[in-house]
Amino acid sequence: MLSSCLQPLDPALASYAATPHSVAASMRLHLHGFPDLNGVQLALVGLPTAASGIREQLFGLNWRFGNLVMADLGNLKPATDRKATLQGLSEVLAELHEKGITCIVLGDEEDTLWAQYMAYRHALAPLSMAMVLAGFDLQNDRSIHRILEHQPSHLFNLNLMATQACYMPQPTVDQLERGHHEHHRLGELRGRMEEAEPMLRSALSFAFSMEALRASDAPGTMLASPNGLYAEEAATLARYAGLAPSLHSFLLHACPKQSLSTLLAAQLIWYFTEGFTQRYHEWPNQEDPEFIVYRITLRTAGYEIAFYRSKRSNRWWMDVPHPYEAQNLLLGCSYSDYQSACNDELPERWWRAYQRLL
């Protein structure tokens, strides 16, 4: 099905493959025939309106990813209307997920989020989505509204990062609070970027809007805000997303055609790919000598929380008991969550997860 949905790359991009040590020279490219997917771990898919400038910048960057098998599958073929386009993207993502291939999507408009969400409608586990964006209004941004209101819902958590209060209407914030979704404003993340890593570690999909960046670092966006993420902070988030062992799709959207912005978008893909090459799977187990277990009893709340710290990666997890079933949810967390429990404070991340289980 994939080959029938995707069209070859612009032949002019073939020249980049002749440059030694370049990204293009090390990828399987959809130029003269659909690439062999055998052994492919990471794939790139684009929408025609968004992808060409980013590819030109990405293909010329240096390949530093060792034996990673990566393919560029080309662009989604034009459809009769926008609904059909989103349906096609959803099917492509779903098939790549079934094949165990992580996908980077060069999207265009905000509604590509809906296609990313629907790609996991048949997933066995509830879906955790992570998004970086400046803000949104649930009355106007229909993709996120549709995701939150979709029934039957397969969404467990929506992690929002780097939002700005001036772009978040109070009714939108209130609805997110009622759903107990995690929401970290730009000021909360700045200087504490490591707090974003547990949110990304638990996510199956990640979407990054270039409008979350300040205009000086990403000129030409429709928002063009003087405030926002710095380029270095965005690269850190992209790398964290690449490291996340469960993450299967990275959607980069709202990228303007200005050359500096397309170069930054290409670098975000580069850092995501670097993180991807450094992934390794580990799962807390109290019998595993590579994990240290800390049991903290909160006197005021009456809960005992088990924390797990990996000796290999220094990453943290915590147990959240299921209110109706005889099982616990293992949730990625940070050292600051452990510190809160040590101070007899219920970690907010724990409380939000418990409320979502009710």
N, C-alpha and C positions, 0 to 999 in steps of 0.2 A: 504493500500500500504506500509506503514512504516514497518510492521512486515516482509514483503517479501523482503525488501531491507537491513535489518539489522540482523546481526548474534549475538548470545549470547556472553556474556563476558567469559573470561577465568575462568573456575571453581575455579582456585586457588585464585581469587580475593574475593571469598565468605568468606574467613577467616576474612577479614577486617570488614565484617558486624557484626561479633560477638564482636567487641570491643565497649564497651559502649561510648556514646557521640561522636563517630567518624562520619565523613561524610558518609561513606558507610553504617553505621547502620541506618541512617536517610533517605536514598534514596531508591527509587524503582529501583531495579536492574534487568536488562534483563539477567537472569541466567537460570531458568527452564521454563520460559515462558515470552512472551512479556508483559511488565508492563502495567497496567491499566493507561490510560492517563487522566482519569477523574480527574479534579482539578489540573493537573500538570501545573506549571507555568514556570519551567525552565528545560531544557533537555540537556543532554550531548550525543554527537555523535562523534565517532572517525574513523579515517582511520587506518587500522591495523598496518601499518608501523610506526605510530607516537604515538599511544595512550597508549600502555601497561605501559611504564615506568612512564608516567605522572599520570596514574590512581593509580599505586602503592603508589605514594607519596600523591596524593590528598585524597585517601580513608582513610588514617591514620590521617589526620588533624582533629581538633576538629570541631564539628557542633555548630555554633553560630548563626544560622539563624532562630530560633523560629519555626513558623508553616509553613515555606516555603515548598511547595510540589515540589520536584525535582526528576528527574528520569535519570538514565543512560540507554540509549536505545541500547547500544552496538556499534559494529563497522559495517561500510558499508561492505556488502558482496563483495568479489572479482569479478571484471568484466572482460570481454574478453580483453579490452584494456583501456588505460588511458582516452580516450574520453568517453567511457561508464561509467567509474568510476566517472568522473566529472558530467556527466548527472545524474547519480544516486544521487550524493550528492545534486545537484541542486533541484531535485524533492523532496528529503527528507526535505530540508530547506523550500521549497515552501509550502509543506503540513503542516509543523509545524507552519509556519507563518499564514496560513489560520485558524489553530486551536487556534491561539493566544498564542502559546508557544514560548518563547524565547529560542534560541538554542546556545550552546557552542560547537564549532567544534574543535576537535583536529586534525589539518591538517598536511600535510607533506610538499609538495613542493609549490612553489610560484603560480603554476597554479590553486590551489584551490580557488584563488581570483576570477577567472572566474566563477566558479560554484556558489560562493556566489553572484556575480553580477546577474547571470542569474536566480537565485531563485526569484528575484523581478521583473521579466520581465512583470508580469501581475498586478503589484501594481498600484493602482489608482494615487498615488502621485508620483511626480518625486523623484528619488533616490538620497540621499546624503550618500556617503560612507566616512568613516574615516579610515586612515591607519597609522600605526606606522612602519617605516622602515628606514634603514640606507641610502638607495638610490637605484636608478634603472636607467637603460638605455633603453629608449623606443625602441631602435633597437634590443635589446636582450631579454628584459623581456616582453614576448609576452602577458601575461595576462593583464597587465595594458594597454598595447598598444591596445589590442582588446577591452577593456572596453571603452577607450577614442574614438576609431574609430567606435564602433558598431553602426549600423543603422538598424532600427530606434532607436535612443538613448533614454533611459529613465533615463539617469544620469543627475542630476542637479548640483551636486557639488562633487568634490573629495578633501577631506581635508587630507593633508599630514603632518605628525608630526615627529619631531626628526630626520630629514634627515641631512646628513653631506655633505658639498659642494664637498668634494673630491670624493664622490661616485655619484654625480649628474652631468652628462655631460651637457654642456651648451645648446645643441639642445633640451634636455629633459626639462630643465628649461624654455626655450623659448616657447615650446609647452604648458606647464602648464600655463604660463602667458597669452598666446593667448586665452586659455579657461577660464581665470579669476578664476582658482581654488585657494583655500587657501593652502599656503605652508609655514610651520613654521619650520625653521631649529633648530637643537639641541641647539645651542647657544642662540637662541631667547626664547626658552622655559625654559631653565635652570634658576631657580630662579623666574620664572613666570608661573608655571605649571597651575595656575588658568585660563590662557588664552586658554588652551586646552578644558576646560569644555564646553564653548558654541559650539565649533565645534562638540563635541561628543553629546551634547544635541539635536542637529538638525539631527543627523545621524540615518539612519535605519540599517546600518551594520557597523561593526568595525573589522578590521583585524590588528593583532599584530605579527610582525616578530621578533623572538628571536634574529635575527641578528642585531636588533637596539640596543641591550645591549652591553656594553663593555665586552671584553673577560674575564676579571677578575671576573665579576659577572655572566656570562653565558659561561663557557668554553666549547669548542668543536664545536662551530658553524663554518660553512664553511667560513664565513667572518673573524672571529677571530680578530676584530679590537680593538686596545688599547683604542679607544674613543667610546663613546656611552652613552646610558642611564644608570644611576645607578639603582640597583634593587628597591630602595625605590621610585624613580621617575616612574618606570614602574608600580609599585603597585598603585601609585596615579592615573595614567592614566586608569588602569584597573577598579579602583573603580569609577572614573568619568563615564566610559562607562557603568558600572552597574547602576548608578544613572539615566542615560539618559532615559527619559520616552518613547521615540519612537524607541529605539534600539532593534532590534529583532534577531540579530545574532552576535556572537563574535567568530571570527576565529583566533585561535592561531596556528602559523605555523613556520616551520624552527627550530624546537626544536631538539637539539642534544640529544644523548642517555646518555651523562655524567650525573651522579647522581645529582650533584649540579644544573645543568641546568634543569633537570626534576623536581626537588623540587621547583625551582623558578617558572617554568611554572605552577605547581600545586598551588603555592601561588598566582599567578596572577588570576587564576580561582577562588580561595577562595575570593580574594578582589573584583573581579567582582561580585561574588554572594552576598557578604556583601552589596555592593552598590545597587544591585538589590532589596534586602529586604527593603531598605530605599527609594525606588522610591515613588514619589507621583506626580500626574498630576496636573498641574496648567497652565492656559492659560491667558495671559494678556487681560484685559477688563477694559476700563476706567470707567465702572459703578461698578466694583468690588472694595469695600473699602479696600481690601487687597493689591491693587496695587496703587502705586504712579506714576502719569504721569508727565513727564518733556518734555516740548516742546522747542526745541532749533532751532533758526533761524540762519543759516549760511549766513553771509552777502556776503562773497566772492563767494560762490557757488550758492546762491539764492534758497537754499532748506530749508524747515523746517523738522526736524526729531523729531518724538515722541519717547521718551524712556519710558519704563515701568520697574519699580522695584518692586519686590515682597517683601512685609513685612514679609512673612513667611520664605522664603528661601534666600532673598537678591540677587536673580538672576535677570539679566537684559535682556530685549528684545528691539528691535528697529523696527520701521516701514520702509519698503522699498516700495515705490510706484511702481506699475506695469506700464511699459511704454505704454502698449496697452490696458489694461483692467481696469475697474473701481474697482480695489481692491488693497489692499496692502499685501505685504509679511511680516509676523512677523518673525523676525530673532533673534535667540539667540545671545547675545553679552555680553560684559563685562563692568565693570566700566571704564576701560581705553578707551573704545569706546565713552562713555559718556563724559569723560574728553576731548577727542579730539574735540568733537563737541562744548564743552564749550569754547575751545580755537580757535574756528572758523576754525577748520580743519575737512575736510570730513573724517569720519572713513574709513579706507581701507576696512574693512569687509563689510561696507555698499556699497561702490563703486563696489567691486567685485560682490556682489549679484545683484546689479542693472544691471551691464554689462551682467551677465548671463541671465537676463530676456529679454534682447534685441533680 
